[in-house]
Amino acid sequence: MIDFSLSEEQQLIQKMARDFAQSEILPHAADFDRSGDYPEEIVRKAFQADLVYGVIPEQYGGGGLDGLDQLLIAEELSAACAGIGSCIAINSLAAIPLIYFGSEKQKESLLSMICTEEKKMALCVTEPGAGSDVSSISSTAKKIGAKYILNGNKTFITNGGVADYYIVFASIDRALGHKGITAFWVPRDLPGVSVGKKEDKMGQRAANTTDVIFDQVEIPETDRIGEEGQGFKIIMQTFNHSRPGVGASAVGVARSAMEYALKYASEREQFGLPILMHQAVMFMLADMAKDIEAGRLLAWQAAWKGSQGLDNSKEAAIAKVFCGDMVMRVTTDAVQVLGGYGYIKDYPVEKLMRDAKVFQIYEGTAQIQRLLIGRALMKDLF
Ligand SMILES: Cc1cc2nc3c(=O)[nH]c(=O)nc-3n(C[C@H](O)[C@H](O)[C@H](O)COP(=O)(O)OP(=O)(O)OC[C@H]3O[C@@H](n4cnc5c(N)ncnc54)[C@H](O)[C@@H]3O)c2cc1C
C-alpha cells in the first residue's frame, strides 16, 4: 500500500520548519550570501527550535525523527537559504556515525552532551589528494598503547571553523587500503588540532567551509568509533542516510526558483502578454514543476527505504544525482525566465543558481553517484 499523505505530526514538523525558515532565515539570506559570514545567531535559534539534532534518538536528547521527517525540514530550510540550511543540517549528518556505530557508552555520553550543550559538529573525510576516491585518504592514526596519534589535513570541511567536535576518518595502516580506514571522535580543543584556510565559495556562502589540520593529536582508544578498519563502511552508511536529505535540500532550492519564476512570468509582459502565456516560457515552468515533484518523490522513497532498515544505497544515489542535476536545470531556467533581470543580484534567482551547483559535487559527485547506480545494476545482473 502506498500512501503519499503526510501524517498530522509530519505536517506540524513541516509547518514549524517552514515558519522558522521564512521568518528567521529568508530575511537574512542575501546578507549572508554577500558577506560569507557564518550565521551564528540563526544556528543558535535553530538549536532552540529543535531543528539541529532531529536525527538523534530521543533517549539521547535528540528529536527522534525518522528519515522522511528530516527531509521535510531540509526542504524548508533550503527553500529559504541552502547555505544557512547546510550550517544546520551538517550537525546531524556528522552525528550519524555515532548513532549507527558508537558504543552505548559513547552514545549516552557524547550524543546527550552535544544535544544538551548545543555543540556543533563536522564530518572530516575529504583531503587535498582524496576526494571522490575516499579509500585513498592519507591521514593516519598510529596506535601507541591505549592511544592513537592522528596526523592529516582535511579539506572542504563544512562547519570546519565553527565545530566543537569532529568525526575524523584516518588510516591505521595505509597498506590495508579502504580496510584500514577508521573513525574517531576528535574534540576541537585538543592540542594539535587547528583550522586552516576558509574557502571563498561560489554559492552556499553562509556555510563555513575550511581546512582542518591534525598534527600529532592524541586520541584515546575509547574515542574510536566502531572497530578498526570499519571507517569506509561507516562513511558509506552515513552517505546512504544523508544523500536523500541532500536531495530534499536541492528540491527546496528548486522550489524557490520555480515559485519566483512563476510569479515573475505572470507579471512581466512582452509582446502584449504576460510572458507566462508564451508557450516556450510556460513549458520551462512545466518542466520545473515535473522535475521538482519527481525529485521529491525519489528523495522520500530513498529515505523511507533507509528508515525501514533496508539497503537504500542505490535509491540514495539515484535521489542525490537526480536532485542535484534537477536543481541545476531548474535554477538555470529560472534565470532564463527572468531574462536580463535573472542575471542581476537584485533578484534572488542568480543566488539560487549559484547555491545549486554544489549539489552536483558534495557528498559524492554526480559522476560518482552514476558509478554507484551502475555498480548496483551490475550486482543485480551477476
Ligand atoms: C561546499 C563544499 C562542502 C563540502 N563539505 C564537506 C564536508 O563537510 N566533509 C567532507 O569530508 N567533504 C566535504 N566536501 C568535499 C566533497 O565531498 C568533495 O569535493 C567531493 O567528494 C569531490 O571530491 P574532489 O573535490 O576532490 O573532486 P575529485 O574527486 O578530484 O573529482 C574531480 C572530477 O572528477 C570526477 N571523477 C573523479 N573520479 C571519478 C571516477 N572514478 N569516475 C568518473 N568521474 C570521476 C568527479 O566527478 C569530478 O567531476 C565539500 C565540498 C564542497 C565544495
PDBQT file of the ligand as one rigid body, heavy atoms in Angstrom, charges set to zero:
ROOT
HETATM    1  C1  LIG A 401      30.958  23.379  -0.354  1.00  0.00    +0.000 C 
HETATM    2  C2  LIG A 401      31.554  22.024  -0.084  1.00  0.00    +0.000 A 
HETATM    3  C3  LIG A 401      31.323  21.423   1.145  1.00  0.00    +0.000 A 
HETATM    4  C4  LIG A 401      31.899  20.185   1.441  1.00  0.00    +0.000 A 
HETATM    5  N1  LIG A 401      31.719  19.639   2.690  1.00  0.00    +0.000 NA
HETATM    6  C5  LIG A 401      32.434  18.526   3.032  1.00  0.00    +0.000 A 
HETATM    7  C6  LIG A 401      32.417  18.030   4.390  1.00  0.00    +0.000 A 
HETATM    8  O1  LIG A 401      31.728  18.568   5.263  1.00  0.00    +0.000 OA
HETATM    9  N2  LIG A 401      33.191  16.949   4.678  1.00  0.00    +0.000 N 
HETATM   10  C7  LIG A 401      33.970  16.326   3.741  1.00  0.00    +0.000 A 
HETATM   11  O2  LIG A 401      34.649  15.369   4.091  1.00  0.00    +0.000 OA
HETATM   12  N3  LIG A 401      33.998  16.769   2.457  1.00  0.00    +0.000 NA
HETATM   13  C8  LIG A 401      33.262  17.848   2.077  1.00  0.00    +0.000 A 
HETATM   14  N4  LIG A 401      33.300  18.329   0.778  1.00  0.00    +0.000 N 
HETATM   15  C9  LIG A 401      34.119  17.632  -0.205  1.00  0.00    +0.000 C 
HETATM   16  C10 LIG A 401      33.326  16.939  -1.299  1.00  0.00    +0.000 C 
HETATM   17  O3  LIG A 401      32.693  15.799  -0.797  1.00  0.00    +0.000 OA
HETATM   18  C11 LIG A 401      34.298  16.645  -2.461  1.00  0.00    +0.000 C 
HETATM   19  O4  LIG A 401      34.617  17.895  -3.053  1.00  0.00    +0.000 OA
HETATM   20  C12 LIG A 401      33.740  15.687  -3.464  1.00  0.00    +0.000 C 
HETATM   21  O5  LIG A 401      33.608  14.402  -2.933  1.00  0.00    +0.000 OA
HETATM   22  C13 LIG A 401      34.613  15.604  -4.733  1.00  0.00    +0.000 C 
HETATM   23  O6  LIG A 401      35.960  15.456  -4.427  1.00  0.00    +0.000 OA
HETATM   24  P1  LIG A 401      37.032  16.430  -5.122  1.00  0.00    +0.000 P 
HETATM   25  O7  LIG A 401      36.580  17.826  -4.936  1.00  0.00    +0.000 OA
HETATM   26  O8  LIG A 401      38.379  16.071  -4.623  1.00  0.00    +0.000 OA
HETATM   27  O9  LIG A 401      36.933  16.122  -6.677  1.00  0.00    +0.000 OA
HETATM   28  P2  LIG A 401      37.642  14.915  -7.454  1.00  0.00    +0.000 P 
HETATM   29  O10 LIG A 401      37.414  13.634  -6.754  1.00  0.00    +0.000 OA
HETATM   30  O11 LIG A 401      39.039  15.305  -7.770  1.00  0.00    +0.000 OA
HETATM   31  O12 LIG A 401      36.798  14.891  -8.797  1.00  0.00    +0.000 OA
HETATM   32  C14 LIG A 401      37.006  15.834  -9.851  1.00  0.00    +0.000 C 
HETATM   33  C15 LIG A 401      36.110  15.426 -11.018  1.00  0.00    +0.000 C 
HETATM   34  O13 LIG A 401      36.459  14.122 -11.465  1.00  0.00    +0.000 OA
HETATM   35  C16 LIG A 401      35.317  13.285 -11.421  1.00  0.00    +0.000 C 
HETATM   36  N5  LIG A 401      35.721  11.927 -11.049  1.00  0.00    +0.000 N 
HETATM   37  C17 LIG A 401      36.569  11.532 -10.068  1.00  0.00    +0.000 A 
HETATM   38  N6  LIG A 401      36.673  10.194 -10.032  1.00  0.00    +0.000 NA
HETATM   39  C18 LIG A 401      35.854   9.717 -10.992  1.00  0.00    +0.000 A 
HETATM   40  C19 LIG A 401      35.512   8.409 -11.467  1.00  0.00    +0.000 A 
HETATM   41  N7  LIG A 401      36.010   7.304 -10.910  1.00  0.00    +0.000 N 
HETATM   42  N8  LIG A 401      34.643   8.310 -12.484  1.00  0.00    +0.000 NA
HETATM   43  C20 LIG A 401      34.102   9.416 -13.065  1.00  0.00    +0.000 A 
HETATM   44  N9  LIG A 401      34.390  10.677 -12.675  1.00  0.00    +0.000 NA
HETATM   45  C21 LIG A 401      35.247  10.828 -11.654  1.00  0.00    +0.000 A 
HETATM   46  C22 LIG A 401      34.396  13.906 -10.380  1.00  0.00    +0.000 C 
HETATM   47  O14 LIG A 401      33.069  13.508 -10.557  1.00  0.00    +0.000 OA
HETATM   48  C23 LIG A 401      34.641  15.378 -10.629  1.00  0.00    +0.000 C 
HETATM   49  O15 LIG A 401      33.855  15.804 -11.692  1.00  0.00    +0.000 OA
HETATM   50  C24 LIG A 401      32.687  19.536   0.462  1.00  0.00    +0.000 A 
HETATM   51  C25 LIG A 401      32.897  20.139  -0.785  1.00  0.00    +0.000 A 
HETATM   52  C26 LIG A 401      32.339  21.373  -1.053  1.00  0.00    +0.000 A 
HETATM   53  C27 LIG A 401      32.611  22.017  -2.397  1.00  0.00    +0.000 C 
ENDROOT
TORSDOF 0
